[in-house]
Amino acid sequence: MTNCETQLAELVAAVQTSARYRTIDRQLVERVGREALSRYPSLKAAIKATKSQLHQMIGAYAERTPPYDQWLAELQQAPDVASRKVICQRLLASHASTRERLAVLDRLYPACLGDQPPQRILDLGCGFNPLAVPWMNVPATTFYAAYDIDTALCSFVGAVLPLLGVQGSADVCDLVTGPPPVAADVALVLKVIPLLEQQRRGAGADLLRAIQAPRLVVSFPTRSLGGRNVGMLETYRRYMTTLAATEGWSPHEIVLPGELVFIIRR
Ligand SMILES: C[S@@+](CC[C@H](N)C(=O)[O-])C[C@H]1O[C@@H](n2cnc3c(N)ncnc32)[C@H](O)[C@@H]1O
């Protein structure tokens, strides 16, 4: 092993001692760790920087590691999709980015998914959003392909999707390196682009260009996690207007409490 590889292995081991980051895809921890090692003089500083970046990417959005086994057991024991929907509503309320969407779920998804029921949906940087499937009114033949960087989240979502009345899968994918190589009718990219742009400038726009889907639903948070509005709506509207002009897209905009949504048909 070279000195660099030894340092990277030590960094990954140190980061993974923390329960919150243990389930994050190892390749992603290595990517963030490698960048930190090239920027910071000491291993200690690079470990601290890696944890801080991972926290921004995922940690800041969950109050604690969710009790996935307990949630799954509850959903498995529920007698039908209607009672699972009630459980999903409670689980969605436990995650900052899905909590504020709860009040508008009934009208959001019909607008996002279009007139034709999609055969295949991609949910990129899915978080807990697949738990909103009961509000999507899609047929049992729809395939829901979810992706995120947390292996425990992906196992949970993969087990839950069939309980919510669709076929589906959930896999690990680092979106900074590009979208998964699969096509779909619609791709949901909800509140992920700012995080990708933070990880690598241009990564969000590159992702949107590369997704193989004729319909994109892209959203941005318009309130910070502390609940303040710090000009985010204008910033992200400008981001999308500029990108859309370059790409020749004509996005349809929906303003929700705390979220700015664009529907792009290509
Ligand atoms: C703000 S949450 C949004 C979750 C969900 N899309 C929603 O709006 O309800 C951001 C999600 O992006 C994921 N994420 C962050 N960086 C990522 C990356 N490089 N590749 C894939 N997913 C990423 C996080 O793990 C987290 O689940």
PDBQT file of the ligand as one rigid body, heavy atoms in Angstrom, charges set to zero:
ROOT
HETATM    1  C1  LIG A 301     -32.422  17.001   1.022  1.00  0.00    +0.000 C 
HETATM    2  S1  LIG A 301     -32.440  15.278   0.890  1.00  0.00    +0.000 S 
HETATM    3  C2  LIG A 301     -33.753  15.103  -0.295  1.00  0.00    +0.000 C 
HETATM    4  C3  LIG A 301     -34.400  13.755  -0.261  1.00  0.00    +0.000 C 
HETATM    5  C4  LIG A 301     -35.565  13.570  -1.237  1.00  0.00    +0.000 C 
HETATM    6  N1  LIG A 301     -35.144  13.724  -2.607  1.00  0.00    +0.000 N 
HETATM    7  C5  LIG A 301     -36.679  14.518  -0.924  1.00  0.00    +0.000 C 
HETATM    8  O1  LIG A 301     -36.736  15.620  -1.482  1.00  0.00    +0.000 OA
HETATM    9  O2  LIG A 301     -37.507  14.186  -0.092  1.00  0.00    +0.000 OA
HETATM   10  C6  LIG A 301     -31.017  14.973  -0.119  1.00  0.00    +0.000 C 
HETATM   11  C7  LIG A 301     -30.745  13.520  -0.420  1.00  0.00    +0.000 C 
HETATM   12  O3  LIG A 301     -29.679  13.456  -1.372  1.00  0.00    +0.000 OA
HETATM   13  C8  LIG A 301     -28.806  12.414  -1.012  1.00  0.00    +0.000 C 
HETATM   14  N2  LIG A 301     -27.473  12.702  -1.572  1.00  0.00    +0.000 N 
HETATM   15  C9  LIG A 301     -26.571  13.652  -1.192  1.00  0.00    +0.000 A 
HETATM   16  N3  LIG A 301     -25.476  13.586  -1.949  1.00  0.00    +0.000 NA
HETATM   17  C10 LIG A 301     -25.671  12.593  -2.855  1.00  0.00    +0.000 A 
HETATM   18  C11 LIG A 301     -24.892  12.036  -3.898  1.00  0.00    +0.000 A 
HETATM   19  N4  LIG A 301     -23.671  12.499  -4.177  1.00  0.00    +0.000 N 
HETATM   20  N5  LIG A 301     -25.402  11.005  -4.619  1.00  0.00    +0.000 NA
HETATM   21  C12 LIG A 301     -26.646  10.519  -4.327  1.00  0.00    +0.000 A 
HETATM   22  N6  LIG A 301     -27.437  11.003  -3.354  1.00  0.00    +0.000 NA
HETATM   23  C13 LIG A 301     -26.957  12.033  -2.617  1.00  0.00    +0.000 A 
HETATM   24  C14 LIG A 301     -28.843  12.401   0.520  1.00  0.00    +0.000 C 
HETATM   25  O4  LIG A 301     -28.435  11.171   1.055  1.00  0.00    +0.000 OA
HETATM   26  C15 LIG A 301     -30.314  12.723   0.807  1.00  0.00    +0.000 C 
HETATM   27  O5  LIG A 301     -31.099  11.566   0.905  1.00  0.00    +0.000 OA
ENDROOT
TORSDOF 0
